[in-house]
Each structure stands twice: as C-alpha cells, then as structure tokens.
Amino acid sequence: QHSAQDVPTKLVAKAVPLPMTVRGHWFLSPRTEYSVAVQTAVKQSDGEYLVSGWSETVEFCTGDYAKEHLAQLQEKAELIAGRM
C-alpha cells in the first residue's frame, strides 16, 4: 500500500483560477477499495508552478454492479459468443 506521497503526479498545463473546480472522471471498478488525495498546482508569473501539499486522503469502497449493468455485460458476452 503506497502512501499518497508515493503516487507520481503530473502538473496541469494551465492553472485554473480559484474558486473554480477541476473535475476529473474516473472509471471505477465494482467492489474495489480506493484512496484519493489531491494537490493543486498554480503557475506563477515566472513560469514556475507553486504546488500545494497533499490533501487528506479519502478512502472509499465501490459497490456491486447494478442489475442493468450486469444485463449489459451479459448481452455483450452473448454477442461475442455468437460470433465465435
């Protein structure tokens, strides 16, 4: 288990003026434990980035697949099986 500090990060190419929120999209697996921590990077006038410390780490676990997702997976599996 890595601590948040071990996770490599990329600086964002463009700083977003506060109080705007940068929204990310992640595709999460069901029944999986995740840990999330964030840091911000603000580009200064000299071109250097001012990087914040890490936020608190939020830990959570995702639930099971919903019935409709299971139905979609089954449908995909049947289509593939039919072609084989």
C-alpha positions as CSV (number, residue, x, y, z in Angstrom):
1,Q,0.0,0.0,0.0
2,H,1.5,3.3,-1.2
3,S,1.1,6.5,0.8
4,A,-0.3,9.4,-1.2
5,Q,3.2,11.0,-1.4
6,D,4.5,7.9,-3.4
7,V,2.0,8.4,-6.2
8,P,3.5,10.2,-9.2
9,T,1.6,13.3,-10.3
10,K,1.7,15.4,-13.4
11,L,1.5,19.2,-13.2
12,V,-1.5,20.6,-15.0
13,A,-0.5,22.6,-18.1
14,K,-2.7,25.5,-17.3
15,A,-3.7,26.9,-13.9
16,V,-7.4,27.3,-13.2
17,P,-8.3,30.5,-11.3
18,L,-9.9,29.7,-7.9
19,P,-12.7,29.2,-6.8
20,M,-13.2,27.1,-10.0
21,T,-13.2,23.3,-9.5
22,V,-11.2,21.0,-11.7
23,R,-13.4,18.0,-12.4
24,G,-11.9,14.6,-13.3
25,H,-13.7,11.5,-14.5
26,W,-12.5,8.1,-13.3
27,F,-14.0,4.7,-14.3
28,L,-14.1,2.8,-11.1
29,S,-14.3,-1.0,-10.7
30,P,-17.1,-2.5,-8.6
31,R,-16.2,-3.9,-5.1
32,T,-12.9,-2.1,-5.1
33,E,-11.2,0.0,-2.4
34,Y,-9.8,3.3,-3.5
35,S,-7.7,6.0,-1.8
36,V,-7.8,9.5,-3.3
37,A,-5.7,12.6,-2.4
38,V,-5.3,15.8,-4.4
39,Q,-2.8,18.6,-4.7
40,T,-3.1,21.8,-6.7
41,A,-0.5,23.5,-9.0
42,V,-0.7,27.2,-9.8
43,K,1.5,28.7,-12.5
44,Q,3.3,31.8,-11.3
45,S,4.4,34.8,-13.3
46,D,8.0,33.4,-13.6
47,G,6.6,30.3,-15.2
48,E,7.3,28.1,-12.2
49,Y,4.5,26.1,-10.5
50,L,3.5,26.6,-6.9
51,V,2.4,23.2,-5.8
52,S,0.3,22.7,-2.7
53,G,0.8,20.0,-0.1
54,W,-1.4,16.9,-0.3
55,S,-5.0,17.0,0.9
56,E,-6.3,14.5,3.4
57,T,-6.7,11.0,1.9
58,V,-10.2,9.9,1.3
59,E,-10.8,6.2,1.3
60,F,-13.9,4.5,0.0
61,C,-15.1,1.3,-1.4
62,T,-17.4,0.9,-4.5
63,G,-20.5,-1.2,-4.5
64,D,-21.6,-4.1,-6.7
65,Y,-22.7,-3.8,-10.3
66,A,-26.2,-2.6,-10.8
67,K,-28.6,-5.1,-12.4
68,E,-28.8,-3.1,-15.6
69,H,-25.0,-3.1,-15.9
70,L,-24.9,-6.9,-15.4
71,A,-27.6,-7.2,-18.1
72,Q,-25.4,-5.1,-20.5
73,L,-22.4,-7.3,-19.7
74,Q,-24.3,-10.5,-20.4
75,E,-25.6,-9.1,-23.7
76,K,-22.1,-8.2,-24.8
77,A,-20.8,-11.6,-23.7
78,E,-23.6,-13.3,-25.7
79,L,-22.9,-11.2,-28.8
80,I,-19.2,-12.1,-28.7
81,A,-20.0,-15.8,-28.0
82,G,-22.4,-15.8,-31.0
83,R,-19.6,-14.6,-33.3
84,M,-17.2,-17.2,-32.1
